[in-house]
Amino acid sequence: MTGILLRPAGLPVKDRGGGIVTTPLVTAGRGSRAMLTGITQLAPGAAVPLHTHNCEECVVVLSGTGFAHIDGVDHPVQPNDTSWIPAGVPHFFRNASDTEAMAIFWTYASIDATRTIVATGVTTRIDEER
């Protein structure tokens, strides 16, 4: 196996609805055996629903400003701020701007990462999300 270089601008984008779009980067389909990564853009005012994962997650804010809501606490975030979220901890990210997008880079510590939406209890694999 060999490594690869990914250029996000040329990769497929998944529209997750509500002003949220994701570009999967490191995936099983690209050869990963242990982790998933990607970039998610949040439109002005957009927020990811409150959710948990079955593995650790690390998120780095690439651009914009907003809030990381982690285990009931809102934390203001700006570029380069980095979160570590243990498995099972409820969280979400929200873009605080009315005019500018917010971008985050995420890494899951498992190729089998899942997201469970707190409000509905629905669980989906990260690599199968729309």
Protein Blocks (a to p, Z undefined) as FASTA:
>chain_A
ZZddddfklpccddebjhiacddfbdfknopakbccddddddehiacdddddfbdcdddd
fbdcddddeehiacdddehiacdddehiacddddfbfkbccddddddfbfkbccddfklo
pacdfklcZZ
